[in-house]
Every structure is written in structure tokens, then in C-alpha cells.
Amino acid sequence: MNRYFLLALLAVCIWGTASSQRNEYEYVQKGEFGISAGIAHYFGDLNTRARLNRPKPAAGIFFRKQFGNYVGLRVGAHFAQLGYSDVYSKNEYQRQRNLSFNSNIWEIAIQGDFNFFKFIPGNPDYGFTPYVTLGVGAFSYDPYALYNGKKEYLRPLGTEGQNTGYMGRKQYSTMAMCIPFGVGIKYNISERFNLNIEVCHRFTTTDYLDDVSTTYAGAGYGTDANNFPPGPNGQPTIAMLMQDRSYELDPLNPLGREGRQRGWSKQKDQYLMAEIGVSFNIISYRCPSN
């Protein structure tokens, strides 16, 4: 009996000594791995008034390296869906234009994160901070639209005359750069886990995220240049049908005459992501300073 009592007493002493030694150290956050999920929204030639009425899903993963309690460097990857249609516009011309698109976005970016407050996981006095983030990234996109229920990718069709070199136009790339800029808040749940909410806007280097940028190339209406020659038996090709869909609403008065405004090339397309994320801390211990 005494033997069991001595063993129990020894175990308590060892645990107490270890706890005492651990309390003499403070947590140091080296970095964190995380996942996020939320919504994405597009802004551009089909959504000129920055309306937030057609969000689509977004998800991401990231690794953040900490440099002290205020600054971190993040490497992240995202998948998002974007899309919009002229039917949601309050502008009469845009509704008559009747264009639409959807696209999957694959993005990778490097961002600097800057905390407003000192953030130390495991310390209840420093477990919350708002932050700002700024970086640079690259993403892929490939806009498509539905025609009679079938998915039609728009870039290969050259909807603004790219395939015939109209006015020197060439096919746009499916890759572009972006500049993420956003704000967020981060909250320490436990020694190992954090919760964050972030809204991050992306400025891009492309105006073809939605396949709309400049003017109509014309499709053989009257004296217009025939940049979309008809197919067999004089039937319109899918390229001709997708470059101007106003005929679906008013077959007798289509908009797509050569030189008429189709988009606004002076302003690049943009998109935004709003997400909730959970991250796992990579931590070490050190003796606190006096």
C-alpha cells in the first residue's frame, strides 16, 4: 500500500515540476497552416455598379510565416467560381445586350499580413487582432456561357473578332495577375488553433474575365464587316450566335453592329472573396524576458 502511495506521490511531483517549468516559458508563434471557405463575387463589364447579388463559392489553403507578433508572410492558393448576367442589370442597354458568363478561378498569391495588435496564441491578453493584407498573385480563368443548355467556352470563339484579327485584336490569355488587398480579424481559440474572418478584393490585369471588353466586330448585318462568316448552308456559327445575344430578345433589332459598344476596356475586371478560416499554429517556447 505504501508503495502505491509513494508512486502516486512521485507522479504528482513530476507533473507539478513539468508544469512549473512550462509556465516559465512563453509561446512563440512561428507560423500557421490554414484552410478557408466562403463566397466570391465578380465586378466588371456585366456588373458595372458593383452589385453584390450573385455570390458563388470559394475555398483556399494557406501557410503563414510569422516575423514577430505583428507581421506575417502568407502563401495561399484559392479556387473560386465567378459569373454574372446582363439580366440582373438595371440598365436597359445591358439587359438588351443579354450577355452572360461563368468561370472557374485558380489562384496562387503571396501576401503580407500586418496585425494592428500584438498577437500571441495561448496568451489571453493578446488573443485577438484586426489586420490588413496586401500582396500579388496569378490566376487562371476560362469564361464560358450556356447555349441551349450546352457549355460553350468563349475564348476560342473570338467573340470580339480576335480570330480574324479584326482591328489587330488577338486572343487573350487565360492567365492574369492580381493584387489582393483586404482586411480581416483573427481570434485565438486555443494554443493550437485560430479563427479568422477576411474580406479581400482582387484588382486584376485583364478585362476579359467575362469575355467582354471593347466593341462589336460585326456579324454581317447590312454593310458590317463579316468577321463571323456563316457556316454550312449559310447557317450562323456558334461564334456568331455567342458574340451578340441581343437577337434572342429582339431578332429584328440586334445590337451587334460593327463598332457599337460591347464593353468598357478602360477598366479592368475585379473580384472579391469573403471567407472564414481556421488555422493550426506552429509554435515553440522561450524564456520570457524581464
Protein Blocks (a to p, Z undefined) as FASTA:
>chain_A
ZZmmmmmmmmmmmmmmmmmmmmmpccddfbdcdddddddddddjklmnopafbccddddd
dddddehjkbccddddddddddddfklpcbfklmmnopacddddddddddddddfbdcde
hiaklmcccddddddddddddddddeehiacdfklnopnopmnopghiacddfbdcdddd
dddddddfblmbccdddddddddfbfklnopabdcebjhiajbccfbccdehhiacfklm
mmpmklmmmmmlcfkbghiafbdfkbccddddddddddddddddddddZZ
